[in-house]
């Protein structure tokens, strides 16, 4: 994923300070940290905890609870496949197995060539006739085995 910055504690402190006074600041700050660095760096957890008067465990709990937060830098592309029941009924389980085998990864992991990070998403509203997903934030509907393989191949170029 291009457009992310290298980790700098000074930049993290700036992001945290910008949002620390807002009510319910933890989630917006975590999103801002991930937007800046591509993930929520472990070193940012105690910084955020101190700024919001939370324990490190509380901040870690928020990061680990929500599927949207990453704890490691993503690959060059992020492929998110829908895991909701409607997509499952349309064949998403077979597609999930296909992509995991092709990339040799599990959920939340990045391929060895750092091309693709595979993440779950829960309902995109695109499942009327086939499973759906996102590639780098762009919705992709009507996924089938061939279309999914083409996405993987394109991401590896």
Backbone as a ProteinNet text record, in pm:
[ID]
protein_1_A
[PRIMARY]
XXXXXXXXXXXXXXXXXXXXXXXXXXXXXXXXXXXXXXXXXXXXXXXXXXXXXXXXXXXXXXXXXXXXXXXXXXXXXXXXXXXXXXXXXXXXXXXXXXXXXXXXXXXXXXXXXXXXXXXXXXXXXXXXXXXXXXXXXXXXXXXXXXXXXXXXXXXXX
[TERTIARY]
84	0	88.1	78.9	158.9	89.2	165	107	117.9	178.9	195.2	333.8	342.8	468.6	546.2	676.3	757.9	728	738	712.5	805.8	747	820.7	743.4	803.9	733.1	680	755.1	711.9	581.5	570.5	449.1	332.1	357.1	251.7	204.2	296.6	260.2	174.6	206.9	129.4	-13.5	-26.9	-159.1	-241.3	-177.9	-246.4	-289.7	-202	-234.2	-349.8	-355.9	-462.4	-600.8	-609.7	-741.3	-770	-674.9	-686	-798.3	-839.2	-940.8	-1083.3	-1099.1	-1234.2	-1295.9	-1426.5	-1492.4	-1477.4	-1452	-1435.3	-1318	-1207.6	-1093.9	-1018.4	-1026.3	-941.3	-959.2	-1082.4	-1104	-1059.2	-1098.1	-1050.9	-897.8	-834	-687.4	-626.8	-680.1	-628.2	-643.6	-757.9	-776.9	-675.7	-650.1	-553.7	-412.7	-377.4	-245.6	-231.9	-336.4	-330.2	-325.7	-399.7	-396.6	-255.8	-189.4	-55.6	50.3	45.5	153.5	117.7	-8.3	-51	-90.5	-63.3	-98.4	-89.1	-126.4	-111.3	16.9	126.1	252.4	243.2	307.7	306.3	356.9	453.7	509.3	408.8	302.4	201.6	103.7	93.6	-3.9	21.5	143.1	163.3	150.4	183.6	168.3	21.4	-63.5	-205.8	-265.7	-222.9	-272.2	-240.9	-118.6	-80.2	-161.9	-180.2	-251.4	-398.5	-459.7	-602.6	-631.1	-526	-540.8	-609.4	-563	-610.1	-494.2	-524.1	-415.9	-373.1	-252.4	-206.3	-295.6	-342.8	-431.1	-561.5	-613.6	-738.1	-717	-606.9	-578.7	-553.7	-475.9	-450.6	-581.9	-672.1	-801.6	-881.9	-879	-950.3	-886.9	-754.6	-684.8	-710.7	-706.3	-722.9	-869	-963.8	-1105.5	-1157.1	-1120	-1173.9	-1091.9	-1162.3	-1096.4	-1028.4	-1068.5	-1012.9	-871	-827.3	-693.6	-591.7	-479.1	-367.4	-257.6	-186.2	-74.1	59.7	55.9	178.1	152.3	257.2	237.6	173.5	82.2	18.6	108.5	67.1	135.1	107.4	157.3	136.4	-12	-88.7	-232.9	-304.2	-424	-506.3	-632.2	-649.8	-768.2	-856.2	-976	-1072	-1188.1	-1212.2	-1322.7	-1435.2	-1557.1	-1673	-1689.8	-1712.5	-1730.1	-1872.6	-1962.5	-2100.2	-2177.2	-2286.4	-2364.1	-2415.1	-2458.7	-2511.2	-2404.2	-2283.8	-2176	-2135.8	-2140.4	-2110	-2208.9	-2335.6	-2436.7	-2418	-2341.4	-2315.8	-2178.7	-2110.7	-1985.1	-1858.5	-1870.4	-1752.4	-1652.7	-1700.6	-1608.5	-1510.1	-1558.1	-1469.6	-1370	-1415.8	-1325.4	-1221.7	-1263	-1168.2	-1060.9	-1101.7	-1004.8	-911.2	-966.4	-885.8	-779.3	-819.8	-724	-621.2	-662.9	-567.5	-464.6	-507.3	-413.7	-321.8	-377.1	-296.3	-190	-226.8	-133.4	-54.8	-99.4	-40.7	-42.5	-162.6	-181.9	-314.1	-327.7	-454.8	-508	-621.1	-680.3	-586.1	-569.3	-483.9	-336.7	-303.4	-162.7	-129.4	0.3	51.1	130.6	115.5	187.5	338.3	412.5	558.1	624.9	566.3	623.9	577.3	503.7	451.2	357.2	301.2	211	71.4	19.9	-120.6	-137.5	-215.8	-261.3	-407.5	-444.7	-582	-653.6	-765.2	-841.3	-989	-1061	-1205.5	-1278.4	-1395.8	-1487.7	-1625.6	-1714.1	-1844.9	-1954.2	-1999.1	-2109.7	-2075.6	-2070.2	-2049.6	-2177.7	-2278.7	-2404.2	-2395	-2298.8	-2278.8	-2301	-2369.6	-2372	-2494.5	-2567.5	-2693	-2677.4	-2570.4	-2554.7	-2424.5	-2333.1	-2205.8	-2134.7	-2034.3	-1958.5	-1890.6	-1852.8	-1793.1	-1667.2	-1592.7	-1473.4	-1430.4	-1312.7	-1250.8	-1105.3	-1054.4	-910.7	-863.1	-779.3	-729.5	-843.4	-951.8	-1065	-1167.6	-1140.9	-1235.1	-1324.7	-1456.4	-1546.3	-1537.4	-1545	-1543.8	-1656.6	-1758.7	-1871	-1862.9	-1957	-1968.4	-1839	-1776.7	-1652.2	-1679.6	-1596.7	-1593.5	-1446.5	-1418.9	-1280.9	-1188.5	-1234.4	-1149.5	-1124.1	-1227.8	-1212.1	-1121.5	-1136.8	-1051.7	-906.1	-883.1	-746.3	-685.3	-765.1	-715.6	-675.8	-754.3	-718.5	-584	-567.5	-443.3	-326.6	-344.5	-236.8	-199	-299.4	-272.7	-198	-233.6	-170	-24	10.6	146.9	240.1	188	271.4	347.9
-117.8	0	123.5	196.8	317.5	428.6	533.1	647.7	646.9	544.8	544.7	593.9	648.4	703.4	596.9	616.6	533.4	573.7	478.1	505	612.7	711.9	815.3	847.5	831.9	861.3	1004.8	1097.9	1237.7	1253.9	1186.2	1194.2	1129.6	1016.6	950.6	1042.1	1107.5	1199.1	1313.8	1361.6	1469.6	1422.6	1303.6	1248.2	1229.6	1175.6	1152	1284.2	1383	1513.1	1581.4	1564.8	1628.5	1578.2	1451.4	1396.7	1366.7	1388.6	1343.6	1409.5	1529.6	1600.2	1567	1499.8	1468.2	1356	1359.2	1249	1120	1010.5	882.6	883.9	941.3	968.2	844.4	733.4	618.4	568.9	543.9	490.2	587.3	715.8	806.5	817.7	816	825.1	698.4	583.4	458	455.5	501.7	509.1	604.2	716.9	813.6	756.4	683.6	619.8	518.3	438.8	339.6	406.5	514	587.8	640	688.3	744.5	637.1	529.1	430.1	298.2	283	159	51.1	74.5	-17.7	60.8	-3.3	59.4	3.2	78.5	28.3	-1.1	-107.1	-146	-33.1	42	152.2	264.5	270.4	374.9	341.6	214.6	173.2	241.8	236.6	305.9	457.8	512	656.6	696	618.6	646.6	623	515.7	485.9	601.2	650.9	762.5	887.8	917.5	1039.8	1035.9	917.3	906.3	851.9	836.7	784.3	647.3	561.8	424.2	331.2	206.3	109.3	62.4	10.9	-45.9	-162.1	-237.6	-351.1	-304	-190.5	-139.1	-99.7	-32.5	6.8	-117.5	-210.4	-335	-408.6	-408.6	-473	-413	-282	-215.5	-253.9	-249.2	-280.9	-425.7	-515.8	-657.5	-695.7	-619.9	-651.8	-618.7	-503.1	-457.3	-511.9	-572	-630.6	-526.2	-401.5	-298	-256.7	-289.3	-246.9	-356.3	-314.8	-406.4	-378.2	-480.9	-464.5	-477.3	-502.9	-512.1	-442	-394.5	-327.7	-422.8	-372.2	-457.1	-476.5	-567.6	-585.8	-467	-476.3	-367.3	-348.1	-457.1	-452.8	-521.3	-474.6	-536.5	-591.2	-721.8	-789.4	-827.1	-772.9	-802.8	-879.7	-999.8	-1081.4	-1081.4	-1074	-1071.6	-1206.9	-1202	-1322	-1332.3	-1243.6	-1244.1	-1364.4	-1396.3	-1515.2	-1513.9	-1398.9	-1393.7	-1431.3	-1379.9	-1416.9	-1563.2	-1610.2	-1752	-1840.3	-1800.2	-1880.2	-1876.9	-1780.5	-1767.4	-1822.9	-1891.2	-1957.3	-1892.1	-1800.9	-1730.1	-1821.9	-1929.9	-2020.8	-2083.1	-2124.1	-2183.1	-2078.8	-1956.1	-1849.8	-1818.5	-1819.5	-1795.4	-1903.1	-2028.1	-2137.8	-2122.4	-2079.8	-2059.7	-1953	-1838	-1728.8	-1762.1	-1829.6	-1867.9	-1965.6	-2058.7	-2153.7	-2083.8	-1994.5	-1925	-1836.7	-1769	-1677.5	-1745.4	-1863	-1935.8	-1851	-1796.8	-1712.3	-1746.9	-1702.2	-1705.4	-1563.8	-1548.3	-1415.6	-1325.3	-1202.8	-1105.1	-1122.4	-1210	-1233.4	-1178.1	-1161.5	-1108.1	-1215	-1221.7	-1321	-1300.9	-1408.2	-1405	-1301.3	-1273.1	-1173.2	-1031.4	-1016.6	-887.9	-820.4	-899.5	-842.6	-819.2	-914.5	-908.4	-941.8	-859.7	-889.1	-928.9	-1040.9	-1091.3	-1058.5	-989.7	-950.1	-979.5	-1004.8	-1023.9	-890.3	-889.2	-776.3	-838.6	-769.9	-827.2	-741.6	-780.5	-727.2	-596.5	-608.9	-493.5	-457.8	-543	-518.7	-544.1	-625.5	-652.1	-798.7	-873.5	-1019.3	-1073.8	-994	-1038.2	-1164.5	-1176.3	-1293.3	-1369.4	-1312.8	-1379.9	-1308.9	-1372.7	-1308.8	-1179.7	-1099.6	-969.6	-950.2	-846.5	-812.1	-670.4	-635.6	-506	-530.8	-460.8	-462.2	-318.5	-294.5	-159.5	-59.4	-104.7	-18.5	-6.5	-64.5	-59.3	-182.6	-163.5	-279.1	-362.8	-493.7	-588.4	-688.1	-684.4	-775.5	-888.3	-979.1	-1092	-1172.4	-1194.2	-1270.7	-1418.1	-1474.8	-1618.8	-1658.7	-1785.5	-1832.7	-1765.6	-1749.4	-1689.2	-1541.4	-1470.3	-1326.3	-1304.3	-1389	-1378.4	-1406.6	-1509	-1540.6	-1426	-1361.9	-1246.3	-1131.4	-1108.3	-1005	-1038	-1164	-1206.3	-1189	-1232.7	-1222	-1075.8	-988.6	-845.7	-785.4	-826.3	-772.1	-813.7	-925.7	-977.6	-919.4	-844.5	-785.7	-668.3
0	0	0	-104.5	-110.1	-32.5	-5.6	60.7	211.3	269	413.5	449.2	568.6	617.7	694.3	702.7	790.8	935	1026.3	1167.9	1220.7	1282.9	1354.6	1480.2	1596.5	1721.2	1726.9	1669.2	1670.8	1593.6	1480.2	1398.2	1471.8	1537.7	1615.5	1728.3	1796.2	1905.1	1852.1	1733.8	1671.6	1641.9	1585.8	1553.8	1681.1	1783.6	1910.8	1973	1972.9	2032.5	1959.4	1827.2	1749.5	1788.1	1829.5	1858.1	2003.4	2089.9	2229.2	2308.3	2272.7	2351.6	2308.5	2197.8	2149.2	2232.9	2253	2323.1	2241.1	2309.7	2239.7	2144.5	2186.7	2098.8	2051.9	2122.5	2091	1948	1907.3	1771.7	1662.5	1667.4	1563.1	1558.6	1673	1674.3	1615.8	1652.7	1596.6	1445.1	1395	1249.6	1186.3	1250.4	1197.6	1197.8	1303.2	1307.9	1194.6	1174.5	1067.5	930.7	914.9	788.3	760.3	862.4	844.8	822.1	900.8	899.4	831.2	790.6	726.8	825.8	951.8	1060	1190.8	1301.2	1432.4	1493.5	1486.7	1540.3	1689.7	1732.2	1873	1962.2	1912.6	1991.7	2014.6	1933.2	1950.5	2063.1	2098.9	2201.2	2335.3	2390.9	2518.9	2507.3	2391.6	2371.8	2378.9	2312.4	2313.1	2451.6	2515.3	2650.8	2746	2742.3	2829.4	2799.2	2671.6	2633.2	2673.3	2672.5	2701.2	2840.7	2920.2	3055.4	3055.4	2965.1	2954	2985.2	3011.7	3026.6	2888	2880.1	2753.5	2712.9	2811.3	2782.6	2718.6	2764.4	2706.1	2559.7	2531.8	2393	2308	2359.1	2285.8	2258.9	2356.5	2339.6	2225.8	2213.5	2104.2	1970.6	1962.2	1837.3	1796.1	1891.4	1856.6	1834.2	1889.1	1873.9	1734.5	1682.1	1553.8	1436.8	1340.3	1223.2	1135.5	1147	1060.2	1097.7	1218.1	1260.1	1234.9	1177.9	1153.6	1254.6	1294.5	1386.6	1316.3	1186.2	1106.4	973.7	909.7	780.6	679.6	597.3	496.7	375.6	288.8	161.3	70.4	-51.5	-147.7	-179.6	-169.5	-194.1	-77.5	-47.6	56.1	-10.3	1.5	-51.2	66.4	66.2	173.3	111.5	162.2	114	216.5	165.9	253.4	321.6	452.1	534.3	587	542.4	591.6	536.4	602.4	568.6	424.9	375.7	239.3	138.1	153	60.6	79.8	204.4	228	153.1	152	82.2	-69	-117	-260.1	-300.6	-209.3	-244.5	-193.8	-99.3	-50	20.6	81.4	151.2	53.4	-63.2	-164.2	-214.9	-232.6	-276.8	-170.1	-43.4	65.6	66.4	50	45.5	-74.5	-187.7	-308.7	-287.9	-234.3	-217.3	-109.5	-2.8	101.5	47.1	-37.3	-98	-197.5	-278.5	-379.5	-315.5	-207	-140.2	-28.5	13	125.5	252.3	281.7	399.9	466.3	589.7	660.4	669.2	736.1	753.2	831.8	782.2	848.8	819.5	726.1	693.5	555.5	532.6	406.4	335.3	203.1	123.6	137.9	117.4	134.8	44.7	-71.5	-162.2	-128.4	-19.1	29.9	-69.4	-161.6	-261.6	-206.7	-126.3	-86.5	61.6	129.5	265	253.1	313.8	308.7	439.4	427.5	545.6	525.2	635.7	624.2	626.1	569.9	580.9	597.3	664.7	693.8	633.1	518.4	440.5	369.7	239.2	152.6	77.8	89.8	19.3	-129.9	-172.6	-315.3	-351.8	-267.8	-282.5	-354.6	-427.9	-486.8	-571.2	-645.1	-732.3	-709.6	-634.5	-610.1	-495.1	-436.6	-328.1	-373.4	-272.9	-299.9	-216.9	-251.2	-177	-209.2	-159.3	-185.4	-220.5	-318.9	-344.9	-332.9	-236	-206.6	-190.1	-126.5	-97.3	-208	-323.8	-435.5	-432.5	-429.6	-425.9	-552.2	-532.9	-643.1	-616.8	-699	-684	-784.8	-773.5	-866.3	-877.4	-762.7	-762.3	-789.2	-873.4	-893.2	-894.1	-910.8	-903.1	-1002.6	-1126.7	-1230.2	-1201.6	-1162.7	-1134.9	-1014.4	-911.8	-793.8	-829.7	-911.7	-952.6	-1032.6	-1116.2	-1192	-1099.2	-993	-894.6	-827.7	-790.3	-725.3	-821.6	-946	-1046	-1069.6	-1082	-1103.9	-984.8	-864.5	-745	-733.5	-791.3	-780.6	-886.6	-980.5	-1086.7	-1033.8
[MASK]
+++++++++++++++++++++++++++++++++++++++++++++++++++++++++++++++++++++++++++++++++++++++++++++++++++++++++++++++++++++++++++++++++++++++++++++++++++++++++++++

